[in-house]
Amino acid sequence: MTVVVVGNPKPLSRTRAAAELVATKLTGTPPEHVVDVVDLGAGLLGWGDPKVAEAKAIVTSADLLVVASPTFKATYTGLLKLFLDQFGAGELNQIPTFPLMLGGSLAHSLAPELTLRPVLVEIGASCPAPSLYLLDSDYEGSATLDAWLDVARRHLPGGSG
């Protein structure tokens, strides 16, 4: 089961569209679940919220994750951080995970590798391929995406790459 996690403060964002596109192109089918973190609301500010617990259960039951955020001040959003903080060290139990960030220029193209990937690894994700950074203005037809897909598909669960 493929799950997309989106940490954009804007519902139904371009980040979400890009993450769903990446998951679909990576696996050949649309993701079964999309956790749009903005929908979890104030429950992210504490512990034990039922909606957050349900979102966590969806994430931890995934066979593959795409975790996406817009670039905000050269890193992922605080909204995504609030959600990721809900997971304990190692809790993702080595789920193959593909970090994705969108931004307005290539100046922050290392942000997913330097900021998002380490926190995902800390909570137990296995990030087998390089992190992906796409320009938000042309993510749909990006040559960067096509080249990344060639590499990332080699790391799909079950050797289906």
N, C-alpha and C positions, 0 to 999 in steps of 0.2 A: 504494500500500500504506500503510495507516494503522498506526502503531506508537504504543503507549502506554508511557511510562517512568514507573515508580512508585518514589519514594524514601522509602517508609515502612519503618522497622525491623521492623514486624510483617508477616509473610507473609500474603497473601490479606486485606489490610486493607480497611477502609472507604474509604481513599484510592484503592485499586485499583478497587474497585467503582464509585466515583464517576467515576474517569478513564475506565473502560470505558463507563460510561453516557454521559458527555460525548462520547466519540469516536463511539459508536453514534448518538446523537441528532444529532450534527454531520454525519455522513456518510451516515447511513441504513443502515449495515452495521457489525457488530462489528469491532473492530480485528483485523488479521491476526496481529499479534504484540504481546505484553505483556512488557516487560522489567521484572520485579519485582527491583529492584536488590539487595534483601536476599538473593536467591538467589545472588548472585555472591560473597558471603562475603569471606574474607581476600584474595582476588585483587585487590580494590580498593585494597589498601594498597601495592601496588607497580606495576610496569609490565611488560607482556608476558604477563599471565595469559591462557591460551587462552579461558576462559569469558568474560572481560571483552572480549577481542578479538572474539569471536563476537557479543556483545551490541552492541558498537560497530558492527560490520558491519551488523547488523539496523537499527540507528538510522540510520546514514548512507545506507542504501538506501531509506529511507522516502520516500513522497510527501507525507506529513503526519504530524506528531508532536503528541501531547498529553503534556506533562511535568507530573507531579503530585507534590505533597508535602503532608504535614500541616504546619500551622504549628507551629513549635517555637521558642520564645523570639523571636517576631516575625519569623521567617524560615523558609526551607526547611531540611530536615534536613541534618546532616553527612553522612549516608549518600548522599544525592543529590549533595552537593558532591563526594564522593570519585569518584563516577561521572562527573560533568561535568568534573572535572579531568583525566580521561583523554583529553579531546578538545582538540586544538590550536585556536588562534585561526582562525576561519573554516572549520573542518572540516565543519560541517553544510551548507555550500554553499547557504545560503538556503532550506532546507527550511521550508515553512510550519509554524509551531510555535505551539501554544496553551498557555501556562502556566496551571496550575490549582493552587490551594491550598485545603485545607479547614482550618477552625478552629472553635473553640468559641464565639466571639463575633465580632461585627462590628468589635471594637476593632482587629483586625489586617487589615482588608479591603484595605488598600493593599499588604500584604506581597508578593503575587505580582508586582505592577507595579514595586515599588521594590527587591525583592531577587532574585527569580527571573528576571524578564525580562532585566535587564542581563547576567547571566552567559550566558543563552541566546544573546543577540545577540552577545556576545563570541566565542562558539564558532561563530558563523555562522548561527544560526537567523534566519529572518524571522518576526517576530511581528506579523502584520498586524492583529490585533484586540486590544482591551483584554484584559488578563489577567483570569482568572476566580477569584473567591473565593467559596466556598460554606460555609455552616454545616454541620458534619458531622452535626448532628442532623436536618436536613431537606433534604439535597442532592437527593433523588429527586424531590420535588415542588416544587422551588424556583422561585418566580417570577423570581428573579435569573437562574437558568439559562435559563429560557425567553426572557427579554429578551436575554441574551447570545447565545443561539443565533441570534436574528434578525439580529444584527450580524455575528457570526462567519461565518455561512454565506455572506455576501457575499464573503468572502476565501478561499474554497476553491479549490484548484488547478483549472485548466481552466474557471473561471467557472461552476462548478456550484452556485452559491449562490443 
